[in-house]
Amino acid sequence: MAGEVSRRLVGVATLLIAAGSWLGIAGAAHAKPAAKPTSVVISSKSLPDELTVTVEDDAELFAALLDQVGFVKSGHGNTGAPKTADLGPKYTLVVHVGDAAKQSYDLYPLAKGGPRVYRPARQPDKTRPGAAWFFGRLTMSETLLAAGAPLPEQQTTLHGGIGGGERVIPDEAIGTGDEVDRLFGELRQLMLLNGAVLVAITLGLAGIALLVRRRTR
């Protein structure tokens, strides 16, 4: 009798576990994927109005702006808080999904020592990742400039090489043909002088060795 009851309890438990697993799998299958950002809004004291960039209007610029803050969504930061006087102008970038603000970050493209990103402790979506400072992308200034921020143009890439482009090294830094010939001539004279000194030292050492050998006989 006891064995029969035990077998029934085990059967019921197995059915309950199977049902729970099925419900979990079904729930995961019907779970909605996380909504993707649709726009970013940039504000600053130096801007008369907010700047809004949407994925529909300019997908390339939108992706570039997201790239400035995507790597700081989580983590504990990789730099300490700079001095306020070294930060320069602040641009607040807020990531939206539809009409809802999700994340907010403060960008300092002209900070001393390189761009910085500050993540506030509390985010618009009610999460609390903790306040943290990060080194920003070197392309921060030109990306914000492309979005409409009043920043000075900064050349962060070098042009030239295969495919053409402007010469990076100015002509006056290379020198004329006569100057190159003179440089090689001076170098040749220096090498000959060094060779003569080396031969003299070798002959002197050989003479000293010969003299010591004769005296020790």
Secondary structure, DSSP 4 states (H G I P E B T S, - for coil): -HHHHHHHHHHHHHHHHHHHHHHHHHHHHHPPPPPPP-EEEEE-TT-SS-EEEETTT-HHHHHHHHHHHGGGSSS--SBPPPPGGGT---EEEEEEETTEEEEEEEEETT-TTS-EEEE-SS-TTS-----EEEEPPTTHHHHHHHHT--------S---STT----SS-GGGT--HHHHHHHHHHHHHHHHHHHHHHHHHHHHHHHHHHHHHHHT-
